[in-house]
Amino acid sequence: MLSRSVSQRALLLVKGRPTVVRPRIGNLAVRYNATSAGKPTVTWSNTGVFVVATLTGVIGYWGSLYLNPPPPKAVAAGKSPASEPSAYGSLDDLHKCIEELQAIFPADQVTLNQDVIHQHGYSTNAHHPAADPSVVVYAHSTEEVVKVVNLSRKYKIPISPYSGGTSLEGNYGSANYAGISLDLSNMDKILEIHEADGDMVVQAGARWDDINAQLKDDGIPLFFPLDPGPGATIGGMISTGCSGTNAVRYGTAKAEWFLNATVVLPSGEVIKTRRRARKSSAGFDTTKLFIGAEGTLGIVTEATIRLAPLLPTAVSVSQFPSVEAATRAVTEILNKGVPIQCVELCDDKQMEAINRGGFAGRSYPEVDSIFFKFQGSPAAIKEASNVTREICKKHGSTGFMSAKNQQESDDLWHARKTALWSNLAMVPGSRAWSTDVCVPMSRLPQLVQETKEDMAKNGIVGMVVGHVGDGNFHTSLLFKNEEELEKCKEAVHRMVERAIELDGTCTGEHGVGVGKKEYLYQELGPGTVELMKTIKRTLDPYNLFNPGKLYPDEKLSAHNY
């Protein structure tokens, strides 16, 4: 599981012509140069060294978790969330369902292996209540998903979709019940590329980073701009309503980046939400019905995604005396229309962590800092950098450094992208609780300051990194034992409460899952939540699709209106 870093694509249709596609096995750490004899030699770049260092840290950290995972939690078939009537099948029904799955699918597509089951029930990235499913089924097509859904409905056995496994809020694991984990990670094919139209059709298990790598390999000057964590898949990105560092320029999953989706409903019916046209006013937007629904209304199997032109970029970093000063500068820069693709905040603790981690290849001042990524022609980038430098200086910037070439840009941005792995160096042997909230930009300094004071008061080592251009920030709270974990949990709760009080949201881009559902009544109000539940009950009357996620029980709500 740790070694799977490539998309195993079998068929690609480019401009209507079928072409066999090789698996992408890119070595980012080395460059191959042809010698006079025609044989390749290997030379190492600075970026290559950084990537190897990063991968070493990442593999060591996640490897330790897989070698020593938390123990599985006991589950019982037929037990459903307290707010829902128990409508699930019996233990005998579960056994019959598994027997039929084993009869329908090849042996390698249905597993009862306890290690595999545990990996599908527990996320190493999340620290919320979780339990193991009863069986894992690997699907390869929409038709196979339909077969699993029909058996789920026949025996009333819950079913939860799984693909990238990068969940941060407990979005896919079982909660209080045994059931089917439907793994879509093998549905990772690029089905069609329409370069002239600027879109492509992919399966739900395709990873966004593999998609962009394939476009680059094919010499197509387009890219898919949504960029959550590495390894995130299209199905998961739709389900959680994700975004990433590019959101300030390109928006989120709830913009028009998903033109349509092929979805298997709880009834077993397959629908396609709309055609491939760039826009449509034919009825309400059913594609968005499934964006952010976390697999509770239907299982996405394919999607048509919109692509953007791939423009040159350059990176600068500026230091500030405070988050407030940095935010004021960014607000003015954005309001002047400076062509920025990304604008990222790293607080003083985060910059200290980057230096300690050693993955960035250089040291940075350990103060609140903003990383800018500009896009456009060389002339446009130069002008944007100059305007940004002057505005930063006006707001008290203590330093401003711009990359002189693409290699320096890559190296500067590498410091930002290795933030999480660097954080773990602050407390050796620790794990990280990573979460996010989002508020109006003008409220961000207050929220960051109050959160940092809260962490210091309670003895929590934590870092702040954020997409400051849209008021979204993440915290990584470090812990080593259950007592420290409980402190982190309470601190996250207070941070979310503050964000909502500041007219913000409990989750900017990670989804709701188990971790944030208790806040929805407070954030959205009872009318909106009940509307969501009404849609859920209409499409999934037996509550079989990813139960226990997203929809809050009234008694669990942070505020009961």
Salt bridges, closest charged atoms under 4 A:
ASP92 OD2 - LYS96 NZ 3.40
GLU100 OE2 - LYS154 NZ 2.69
ASP132 OD1 - HIS118 ND1 2.90
GLU144 OE1 - HIS140 ND1 3.49
GLU169 OE1 - HIS128 NE2 2.97
GLU169 OE2 - LYS516 NZ 3.45
ASP183 OD2 - HIS120 NE2 2.64
ASP188 OD2 - ARG4 NH2 3.06
GLU192 OE1 - HIS194 NE2 2.96
GLU195 OE1 - LYS15 NZ 3.51
ASP197 OD2 - ARG276 NH1 2.96
ASP199 OD1 - HIS194 ND1 2.74
ASP199 OD2 - ARG276 NH1 2.98
ASP217 OD2 - ARG22 NH2 3.82
ASP217 OD2 - ARG24 NH1 2.46
GLU256 OE1 - ARG274 NH1 3.31
GLU256 OE2 - LYS288 NZ 2.83
ASP285 OD2 - LYS288 NZ 3.03
GLU324 OE2 - ARG328 NH1 3.52
GLU332 OE2 - LYS394 NZ 3.18
GLU332 OE1 - HIS395 NE2 2.79
GLU344 OE1 - ARG416 NH2 2.82
GLU344 OE2 - HIS467 ND1 2.79
ASP347 OD2 - LYS452 NZ 2.69
ASP348 OD1 - LYS452 NZ 2.87
GLU352 OE1 - LYS349 NZ 3.79
GLU352 OE2 - ARG356 NH2 2.89
ASP436 OD1 - HIS510 ND1 3.24
GLU450 OE1 - ARG498 NE 3.97
ASP454 OD2 - ARG494 NE 2.69
ASP454 OD2 - ARG498 NH1 3.30
GLU497 OE1 - HIS559 NE2 3.38
GLU509 OE2 - HIS467 NE2 2.86
GLU509 OE2 - HIS474 NE2 2.92
ASP540 OD2 - LYS536 NZ 2.62
